[in-house]
């Protein structure tokens, strides 16, 4: 091997750099351990400790020293499934952006197109493109995007804007740019909010041109608080309100009107009362005021006063909203109240008739107008701070600009003279509605008070200072992982990695002797390089990423196996050790097979990285890095040790006494039995497809159909069927509960309101889950049940949500990923082997493997003791199977090509059979390494990835079979008779 010194230099350099980069991870972990020991079980105390030493020197290398903050930023990043925390994907409402750009146009074509775009969204289609398609279909050329009442308005005119003469295609380019600017603005607002939240190593990034923003907050624990922080639009508004005496008659009239449609049987006696207060307090003997006879008032928990129209249970707000939005009810409003806007307060606590504290929300009526514009918007606020009011309660103080101060003075002056109230509204929620008792307020300073805690005022001030989002940001996908679950994943990953590594090393030494030790040393260096690269470039390590690393253990020795087997063949032909090694490392020896096999791996890994999200992208990344580091260490590092042996003792045999003659002189006629294998595989394919499409189907996870999943740990074993029935009754829709690992842990899945977005919906689902399961947790509060904290043993350990829109994208991406991988490999093999028959044989084998694995999952998911869902992890497994199936096939095909080019005698079938038999040791050894590693992960890798590993395990076994019994027979059957005769004539010349 030439340039051996240069390779040694780079190997040592890479090793030192890797050790240097990983040293920060070890130091950071030691500091965290000290913080945990200091804080005990108090996470707040631990965080304060780490914050306090952030600028202290904790790592001295002699030539440089580093503070804890610097060490923390250089450590190997762990994903949420290992660290714990919250991951969300926010969808910026492009619909809201378009409405804003069109100044809330009332044009019917425009609004119908907005609605059609929402209703007809497809996987991987952006809302904007669907809007343009819908507008073209609805307008039929009669209405232009550049109409004055749509986008050619005053705010969009001017340089770079829109004028009346523009074609729709020109307007589309401007609108696309404006939408991109809005998403960028939202990205900056969210980043500022997150930066001020104080989470270590947050990650926020835009996802292409989808209008989606990924936010990862490692270590974050307060689920509801985070979602409010991210999802709040921060649309601050100041509205004048109606008083109860002004709107009370309407409520009485609405209640009477609702009786006709909401009550099946009512008494004929009519209450001649027109006072809301009298109706609620002086009607003990009235039939009409009995519970069940007053649709609106029966839902009232308490009377209001001033601007408060009444108190209601949070669960009843949707029903009451429905009542108040009905056209037959709104027509009862007075002429001057026609534009009244009904809104709710943030939840507060009141006492019911028995003196028990209950949660309630207040109903307000805002003085609206034709344009639905508030008296003053929050854009005038220049600064906001969390503070305390005169009673010592948490509050938020605001300072307005000069224009805002002037409007505020006029607004408060009017409220003072009319004895009215001003509602402070944030994202359509009333935070307070104070009256003005001391005259107009000058100077533009005001205060938001209410039932806040300190954290809420800090977040509210943060949101107001960061600014409002240009459109609503709905959480369409989220994952919450508790820190205790993350630690369990680390432990499982560590055990499986170490055990897998030891088993691979033992087999290599057992089978190849001293050469196996050289391969193991290269493998150790490979792992060092892999982790060093990940730490150097700030890549994130996830649980599937650990699976990728463990798989790298299997594939890292693959190149060595190919080289060692080739060297054994050369030695059997009488060549010297140095000649055999030189030949095995040559292009016509093992290198061609290694390159072809690894290119197929790279293609599938790259496609998985492009189409995958979150942890799956992490799996693909570690797989790709592992391929590169494995190639370097297997080809160059192991070669250095081998060359040293040649220069010294020269006693390498690439085998042991036990394995010396294994698979030698093996002559099995694989082609002869192709009819039987075709029949067997055809039966498997038919049974699989029948089960998939007509019998069992597939267990599609929430990634593909949308929904919410919760991993819930109970205090003692529970009956999954009973829990499922209880939750289904509570949610009013089917809820699935399956045992996850132990009998005291369930995976709960629901599609309840999955098509509705908003923080309030997420909170409602969490509350319903807690209420339905509360009897199993008599001593656990809602916060401890839902939110994460260190040492958490029971309650929700992990939660995820996949919205309906994003699930469609995931499903579409998955289809394209599988088809794209197969197409890419087909094209590569056709270019490499220069015959389409090789590509066809390989793709036939891959299609067989995919259908086989899908069939196993379809037939077995109902009774297997672990989950077998179709999700992103499963697609990652399928793509991995495709890559490794190609690996085995390429090894055989390379030998076929070599024998065809060479002088091997016999028929074409004899040449193919000889190719399979002479590579059988390589094929089985490679597959055995993979099976050992995957079995290790299946047993010790943790419940959450067991189904994922099982798919790969089945795929590797089936892939080995298809390489031998499907790919090569298809190649033989598709090569033309003339070409076979040509090859045979060439090889059988005397």
N, C-alpha and C positions, 0 to 999 in steps of 0.2 A: 504494500500500500504506500503510495507516494504521499508527501507532505504530512508524514506521521507526526513530526514535531509541531507543525501548525495546528493539527487537530488536538494534540495534547494541550497546547497553549490555550486554545479556545475552550476546551472541556474544563480545564482548571479555572479559567476566567469565569465561565458560566456558573460553575459550582460555587465560587467565592461570592459572586453577585447574588446568587440564589440564597446562600446562607445569610448574607448581609440583609437582604430584603425580608427574609423570614424571621430574622432576629427581633424585628419590631413586633411581630405577632406574639412571640414568646414573652417579651417584656410587658406588652399590653395585657396579656392574659394574667401574668403574675400580679400586676397592679390591681386588676379587677378582682383577683382572688383576695388580695389584702383588703380591698374595699368591702367585699362581702363579709369577710371575717370581722371587720370593724363594725359593720352595720347590723350584723345578725340577720334577721328576717325583715328588716325595714328597708324597702327599696328607695324611699325618699332620702333616708339617711345615707344610703350608698351613693345615690346620685350627687348629693351635696358634697360628700367626701371626694368624689372624682372631680367635681367642678372646682373644689378648693385647691387641688393639686395640679390643675390644668397647666399652669405656667411654671411648675417646679421641674427641675432637672431629674429625670428618672433613669436615663440611659447614657452611659459614658463609654465611648469606643476608644478613648485615648486621643485620637485626632479630632474628635467632635463629640459634643453631647447634645441630648435632645430632651425637650420637655414632654410631659405626658400627652399634651394635645398633639405635638408633632409625631410622637410614637403612634398614637391612636389613628392619625390620618394615614400612616404608612403601613398599618397592619393589614393582613389578609382579610378582606371583607367577607362576612358570612351573610348568606341570604336569610330571609325571614323564617324559613322553615328550620333553620339552625339557631338563629339569634332570637327569634320571637319578634313580634311587631305587627305592623299593619301595611298592607299593600292595596292600593286602590287604583282603578282606572277611571278617570273622570271624562265624561263626554260633554264638551262645550256645546250648548244648544245652538246649532247653526240656524235653526228656525228663528230663534230669538234675535240672532245677529241680522238676519235678512229683514225681519220686521222692523228692527231699529234702523237699518239702512234705508228702508222704504218709509220711514216716519209713521209706522203703524198704518200703512195704507189700507183703505177700505175697499180697494178694487176687488171685485168678486173672483176674477180670474187668478189674481195673485194669491188670494187667501185659499182658494180651492187647490191651487198648485202646492201650497205649503202643506195642506192636509193630505193631499195625494202622495206627496213625497214621504210623509211620515208613515202612511199606511202601506206603502209599497216598497219599503226598504228591503234590499237583498244583501246577501253576504258579500262583503268587500266592495259594495257600492256606497259611495259617500252620499250624505244627505243632499249636498249641493248639486251633485250630478243628477240625482233623482228629481230635484226641484226643477232644474233646467229642462229635463225630459218632460215632466208633468206640465210645465208652463207652455212648452211648444205644442203639446197635445191639446191642452185646454184652450189656448188662444187661437189656434188654427190660423195664425198670421194676422188676426184682427186686432190684437193688442200687443204692443211692443214693451220689452223690458225698459226701454228708454222713455216710456210715457211719463208725463209730468206727475201723475198721481202714484207712480211706482218708484223707479230709481232716478229719474231725471229731476229730482227735487233740489231745493236750494242747497241742502247740506252736501250733496254729492256733485254739484256743479263746480266748474273751475278747472284749473290745470290738473291733468291726470284723472279727472272725474268723468262725469257722464253728461252728454248733451242730447237734445231731442233727435238729432239726425243719426245717431249711432244705430248700427245693426245689432241684433241680439247677440251675435257672436262676439262683437266688440264689447258689449256691455258685460257679457259673461267673464271676460278677462279682467275687467275692472272689479267686478263683484268678487271674483275669486281672490284677487289681491287684497281687497278690503276684509274678506273673511279671514284670510291668513293673518292679517294685521290684528284682527280681533282675537284670534287664538293665541298669537304671540303676546298680546296684552294680557290675556287671561293667564298665560304661562308665567309672566313676570309677577302678576299679582299673587298667584299661588306660591311662587318661590319666595316672595317676601314674607308672606304669612308663615310659611314653613320655617324660614330662617329665624324668625322671631319666636317660634314655638319652643326651640331649645332641644330638638332631637339630635343625637349624634349621628353623623354620616347619613343625612337624608339624601334620597335620590329622586330627582324629578326630571322627566324628559318627555318631549313631544313624540307621539307615535305616528310618524309619517305625516300624511295630509288628511288624516281621518278626523281631525278635530278632537282627538283624544289625548289625554295627558296622564302619564304614569307617575304615581307618587309612592315611594317606599320610605317607611319610617321605622327603621330597626329600633327595637327596644320600646316603642310606643305601646302604652297599655290601656289608656282610657278610650274605648272604642267610640262611644257616642260623642265624646268631646272632639275627637279627631275628625269625625265625619261632619260635625257642625262647622268646624274650622275650615274644612276643605269645600264643603258643599254650599256654604252660605254665599249668596251673590253680593251681599253687603250693599243692597239698595236701600239706603237710608232716606226716609221721607218724613215730612211734618204735615199732618192733616188736622183740619178743624173737625170736631166731632159733634154729632147730635146728642142732646141730653135725653134721658129716659122719658121725661114728660113730653118731648117732641116726637118721639118714635113709638111710644107705648101704644097709642091707638092702632097703629099699623100692626103691631104684634098681636093685639087682641083680634083684629079683623083677620089676620093670617091664620091664627089658631082656629077661628070659626070656619074659615074656608077649607082648612085642611081636614076638618071633621068629615066633610062630604066625600073625601077621597081616601082618607087614611083609617077611618073607623067603619067597620062593617055594620054594627048595630049601635045606634045612639038613642038616647031617650029624647022624647019630643019636647021636654021642658026646656025653655030657653032662659038663660040668665041675663037679666037686663042690667048688665054692668058694663061700663065702658072704661073703667079704670083698670089698668094692669095690676096696680098694687092691690086694689080691692078684689080683683079676681083671684089673686094668689093668697090673700090673707083672710078674706071674710066670706068664705064659701064652703064651710064645713058641711052644711046640709044640702048643698047643691049636687044634684046627680051629675051635672056636666063637669064638675071639678073633681070627680073621683078619678083615681089613677086609671089610665086607659082611655079616658074620654077626651083628653086634650093633647093632641099629637105634639104640639110645640111645647106647651107649658109642663107637660109630664116629664120632659127631659131636663127641665131646669132644676139644678141642685140648690139654688138660692137666688134671692132677689138681688138686683143690682142697685145702682144709685149714681147720680151724676152722669158720667158718660158710659157707665157700665150698664148694659141692658139685662144682664143676668149671668149666672154661673152654670156651666154645663160640664159633663164628664168628657174627657178627651175622646173617648170612644164614640161619642154621639155627634162629634163635629161634622163628620161626613154627611150624616142624615140631615142635620139642621141646615148645612150648606145647600143640600139638595132642595129642601123646602124653600129657602130664601132666594134661590136662583130661578124657581119656576115662574114662567111668564104670568100665569094666572094669579100668583101671589104678589109679584112685584107691581102689578097693575093697581094694587091696593094702596101703594105709597102715595102720599100727598103730592101735589103738583110740584112743589119746591123740593121734594125729596126723591124725585125720579131717578137721580144718579147716585143715590146712597150706596155706599160700598161697605158690606159687612165683613169684618175681620175678627180674628181671635187674638187673645193675649198669649204670652208664654205661660206654661203651666204654673199654678200657684197652689197653695194649701189653704183650705177652709175647713170649718167644722160643720158637720151635718146636723140634722135635727137631734141626734142623740149625743152630740158633743164630740163625735169621733173625727179625727183629722182625715180628710180625703183630698185627692188631687182634683183640681178643676181648672177650667180656662174661662176667661171672661169674653163676652161678646160685645163688640163695639159697632157703631154705625158711623162711618166717615162721610164727610160732606164731599161727595164726588162731583164730577162735572162731565161734560160731553167727551172731553179728551182724556178722561181718567188721569188727570195730572194733579199732584199734590200742591198744597199752598206753597211749599218750599221743599226742594230736594236736598239730599245730603251732600251734593257736590260742593257746597259752600264750606264744609268742615275742613279746616286746615290742620287740626291737631286733636288728638284724643288721648286721654290718660285714664288709667284705672285709679280710683280714689275712694274716699268714703264720704257719705253725706253727713248732714248735721246730727243724725241719730247714730252715727258710727257704722252704718251699713254700707257694704260695697256698692260703688256706683261708678259711672264713667262721665268725666267732664269733657266738654267739647269747646273748641274755639273756632269761630266762623270768620270768613274773610269779610271785607268791608261791605260788599254787596249783600252777603248773607246777613250781616249784622243789621243792615237797614231793613231788610224784609222781616227779620225776626222781631225787630222793634215794632213794626207795624202789626205783625201777627199777634204778638203778646199784648199790644195795646188794645186790639179789637177783642181779644179774649177777656181782658180785664173789664172792659166796658160792658160786654154782653154777659159776663159771668159764665163764660163757656170754657171749653177745655181744648188742649192741643195734644193730639196723639203722636208720640214718637214711634215710628214704624220702621222696622228693619226686616226686609224680605217678607213683607206682608204679615208680620207678627208685631203686635203692639207690645212694646216694652214698658211704657208708662204713658199716662194721659193726664198730666197735671193741669190744674187750673192756675190762674194768675191772680194773685191777691195783693200785689204791691205795685201795680202799674206797669207800663211798658218796660221791657228789659233791653237796655242799651249795651253796646260793647260787643255783642255777638258771643257771649259765653253762656253755656247752658249745661245741664246735667241730666243724664239718664239714670233714673233710679228704678228699683223694682226688687223682686225676690231673687237677687243674685248671690252667688258665692264668689270668693276671690278669683278662682280660676276663670269663671265666666266673664268677669269684668276685664281680666287681662286679655282673654281671647277677643272680646268685643272691641276693646281699644286697638288690639293688633289688627283686626279685620278692617276697622275704620281707617287706620293709618295706611294700611297697604292699599286701600282703594277698593272700589267695587269691581266685580267682574263684568265684562261687557255683555255677558249672557249667563244664563243659569248653567251650573256645572253639576250634572247628575252623575252619581256613582253607579256605573254600569257593571263594574266588576270589583270585587274586594276579597281580600283574604286576611284573616286575623289569626295569628299563631301565638299561643302563650309561651313564655320563656321556658317553662318546665317541659313542654312538649318539644321545644327546640333542643334542650339539653338531652332529652331521651333520643332524639334523632341523631345528635352528635355521637352519643354513646353507641347506638346501634351501627352507625356508619363506621366508627372507629373499630369496633369488634369485627365487623364483616371485612373491612379493608385489611386489617392485620392478619386475620385468619386466611383470607383469600391469597394474600401475598405469601404467607408461609406455605400453603398448599401448592401454589404454583412453583415456588422455589424447590420444594421437596421433590416434586415430579420431575423437574428439569434435571436435578442432580441424579435422581433414580434412573432416568431414561438416557441421559447424555453424559453422565459422569463428570469429568473435569470441565468439559465444555459447558455443561449446565451451570457450574459455579461461575464461569465467565459471563454467561447470560444473566445470572442473578445479580452480579455486580453491576452490569449495565442497567438492569432493571431498577436497582436502588438509585443509581444516578439519574435515571429517567424520572422517577418520582420527585427527586430533589429539583430537577429542572422544571417539571410541570408546576409544582407549587411555587417555585421561585418566579416563573413567568406570570402566574396569576397574581402574586403579591406585587410584582413590579408594575404591572399595567392596571392595577386596581380592579381586576375581575372579581366577580362575586362567586363564592362557593356555596352551592345549594345541596340539598339532600340528593336529588337526581344527579347533581354534579359529582357527588361522592360515588354514586353508582357508575358514572362515566369514568371516574378514576379507577375504580375497581375493575371495570371492563378493560381499561388500559393495561392493567396487569396481565390480562389474558392476551391482549393483542400485542403487547410489547415483546413477548417472547415469540410471536408468530413469525416475524422475520428471521429470528434466530433458528427456529424450527426448520423453515424452508432452506436456510443456508446449511444447517447441520446435516439435514437429510441429503442435500445435494452433494455435500462433501463425502458422506458415507458411500454414495453411489460411485463417486470418482475413485475412492480408495478401493472399492471392490473391483474396479476395472484395472487395478494395478498401478495407479498413479501414486507418486510420492505425496507426503503430507502437504508440502508447500505447493505442489501442483494442484492437488485436490482443493485446497483452500482458495488458491488464486482462481481456479475455474468456478468454484461455487459462488465467489463474490463477483464474478464477471457478468456482463449483460446477458450472455447466452447461458449463464448458469442460473442463479437464483434471482438476479436483480430485476429481470423483466417481469417475473411473476410478482415480486414484491411491489414493484411500481404499479402494475395493473391493479393488484388487490387494494393497495392503499389509495389509489385514485378513486376507486369506487366508494371507499370509506369516506373520503373527503367530499365527494359529490353528495352523498346522503347526509353527512354531517352539516354541510353548508346549507342544503335545502331545509334541514331541520332548524338550523339557526335562523334562517330568513323567515320561515313561517311560524316558528314557535314563539311563545311568550313566557316571561317569568322563569320559573325553575327549569322548564324545558329548554329554554335558550341557554341556561347554565349547563345543562347536560350536554347539549351540542357543542358548547364552547370547550368544555373540558375534554370532550371526545376529540375535537379537532386539534387542540394543543397536544393531547396525548399521542395522536398520530405522528405529529412532527417530531416531538421529543423521542418517541419510540424508534422512528426511522434513524435518527441521529445516533442514539445510543446502541441500537442493534447492529447497525452497519459499521459504525466507526469505533465505538468504544470497545465492544466485544472483540472486534478485529485486532485492536491493540494487544489485548491479553493473549489472543490466539497466536499472533506473530511473535510475541515474547516466548511462548512455549515452543514454537518452531525453532527459534534461534537458540533455545536452551535444550531441554530434554527431548522435545519433539515426540512426546508420547501420547498425543491426542488420538483418540479413536472415534470420538463422537458417539460413543455407546458404552454400556457396561457389560459385564459378563452375562447378566440376565437378559438384557434387551438386544444383545448383539445381532441375533438372527431373527428378531421380530419383523414380520412383514416382508422378509426376503423370499425370493422365489415364490411369490404369491401369484397364482394364476386363476382368477375367477372370471367366468364369462358373464360380464354385466349386461352386455348387449343381448345375449341369448334369452334372458328372462324379461326383456322389455315389455312383452305382451302382458305378463303378469303384473308388472309394476304399473303399466298404463291402466289396466283394469282396476287395480287397487286404488290408484290415485284418482281415477275417474269416479269411483264409488264415493271416495272421501269428498271430492269436490261437489258431487250431486247432493250428498247428504248435508254437507255444510251449507250450500246455497238454499236447499229446501228449508233447513232450520232457520237460516237468516231471514229469508223473505216470506215464508209461509207458516212457520210453526212458532218458534220461540222468539225470533227477532234478536236484537242485541240490547243489552242493558245500557242504554245511552245515559251518560252522566250529565250533570248540569252544564258542563263545558259545551255540550252539543244542543241541549234543549232549554237551557236557562233554569235558574232556580237558586235556592239557598241550601247550603249544607252546614251542619253543626256537628262537631265531634264533642260529645258530652260524656263526662265521667260521673258516675253515680257513687253514692256512699257504699252501696252493696249491689249484688247482682239483681237485674231487673228482667222482666219478660218483654222482649222487643215488640211482640204483637199487642200486648196491653198498652204499652206506651204509644205505639202507632195509633191505636184506636182513640186514646185520650187526646192526643194531639190533633187528630183529624176532626174530632168533635169541637175542639177549641178553635181551630182555624177555619172550620167550615169547608174544608177541602181536603182531599187525601194527603196524608203525610206519611212518608216511609221511614221506618226505623229499623236498622239492621245492626246486629252485634258486630263490633269492630274489635277483633282480638279477644279480650276478656269479656265475661258476661256482665260486667259492671260498666261497660263502655259501649255507647251506641253512636252510629252515624245516622243523623236525622236529616232528611231531605224534604223540602217543601217548595212548591211553585206559587205559594200564596202571594198575590199582588206583584209577581215578578215583572209584569209589563209596566208597572207604575214606578217612577223614580222619585227620589227625594229622601232627605234625611229622616223626615217624619215617618215614612213608610218603614225604613230600616228599624227605627226605634219601636214602632208598633209591633213588628215581627219579633224583635227581641223581648218585648214586654209580654206578648202572648206566649212565647216559649217559656218564659220564666213563670208566668201565672199557671200555665198548664202543668208544669213539672214541680211546682213549689212544694207539694206534699212530700216529694222525695228529698227536699232540702229544707227541713223545718228551721234550721239555724243559719241559713245562708241568705244574705240580702241580694237584691237585684244587682247592685254594683259588683259584688263579689262573684255572682253567678256569671255575669256577662263579661266583665272586664278582666284583663290579664294582670298578673302580678307574680313576682318571683315566689316559687314554692307552691304555686297553685296546684291542688290535687284533685279537686272536684269542680263540677260546673262545665262551662264551655271552654274547652282547651284550644279549639280551632274552629273558625267560621269562615265561610266563603260565600260569595254571591257572584253569579254570572247573569247579567241582564239579557233579555230576549234578543236585543239587537246585536250585542257582541257575541252571543253564542252562535248566531248565524254566521258571523265572520269566522269564528273559530272552526266551525264545521266546514265552511268553504275552503279555508286555508288548509285544513287537514286533507281534504280530497286532492287539492292541487299539489300538496307536498308529496303524497304517495305517488300520484301520477307523474309529477315532475321528476321524482327520483328515478322512477322506472324509465322514463323517456331519456333522461340524461345518461343513465348507465347503458341503455340500448345504443345511443349514438356513440358513446365513448368506445364501447366494445366493437362496434362496426368500424370505427376509424382505426382502432388498435389492431384488430384481427383482419380487417379489410374484407370481411365476408359477413353478410347479414345473417347467415345461418347460425353463427356463433351468438350473435345478439339475440336471435329468436330463441335459441336453446336456453340462454341465461334468463330471459324474460319469462319464458314458459315456467321455468323452475321457480322464479320469484313469485309469479302470479299464483302458482300452486301453493307456495308457502304462506302467502298472505291469506288466501281463502281457507287454508287448513287452520291457521291460528284463529281467524274469525269464526270458523265453524266450531272449534273447541270452546271458544268463549260463548257462542250462542247456545251450544248444547249443555254447557256446564254451569253457567252463571247462577242458576236458580238454587243449586244445592252445594256449591263449593263453600268451604269455611272461610274464604277470604273474598274480597270484592273483585269483580271482573267487569268493571265499567268501561264503556267506550268514552275516553276522554283524551286530553292532550298527552298524558303520560302513555296511554295505549298507542297513540299515533307515533310517539317517539320510539316505542318498542318495535312497532311495525317497520319503521324506517331503519332501525338498527338491524333488524332481521334481514331486511333487503341488502344492507351493506355486507353483512357477514355471510349470507347465502352466496352473494357474488364472489366473496373471497375464496370460498371453497371451489366454486365453479371455475373461476379464473385460473386457479392452480392447475386443474385438470386440463383446461383448454390450452394453457400455455405449453403443457407437455405434448398435447396433440399437435399443436403447431410445430413444436420442436422436432417431433418424430416425423412429421410430414416433410419438413425441410431436410431432415437427415436421411439415413439409409435403412430405416427399419423395414424389414421384410414382412410380407403377409398381406392379407386383404385389408381394406379400409377398416372393417370392423375389428380386425386383429390389432391394428395400430391404435384404435381408440381404447380397446380393452387393455392393451399394454400401458397406455397413458394413465388410465385409472389405477391399475394395479401398482405401477411404479410410484405413484403419488399418494397411495393409500395411507402410508405412514404419516405423511405431512397432513393430509386431510383429517385423519382421526386424532392426531396429536393436537392440532389447532382446535378442533371442536371440543376435545376433552378438556383443554385448558379453559375454554369458555364455559363449558358445563360446570366444571369445578367452581369457578368464580361465581357463576350465577346461582348455583345451589347454595353457596356460602351466603350470598346476599339474600336469597329467598328465605333461608332459615334464620339468619341473624340481622338482616338489614332493616327490620321494622315493618309494622303492619301497613303503614301508609304507602309503601312502594312494592308490596308483595305481588299485587296483581300486575304491575308494570314489569317486574322481574320475571314473573311466570310466563308472560307473553314472549319475552326474549328467550327464556329457557326452552319453551316449546318450539319457538322459531329456529333456534340453533340446531336442535335435534332434527327437525323436519328439513331445514336447509341443507344439512349434511346428506340426508337421504335424497333430496331432490337433485343435488349436484351430481350424485352418482347414478341415480336411476331415472331422472327426468331430463336434465340438461343435455347430457351426452347422447342418449337415445334420440332426442329431438334433432340434435346436430346430425347424427347418422342418417335419420330419415329424411332430412330436408336437403342434404347434399345430393346433387343430381347424379344419376348413374354414369353419365359421361365423365364427370369430374372424378368420381370414384375410380373408374377404369384408368384414367390418366395417372392418378396417384399410384395405383397398384402397378401399372406398367413401369413407372419410373423406379419403384422400390424393388421390383422383382426381376429386374434385368440381371442376366448372368454376367 
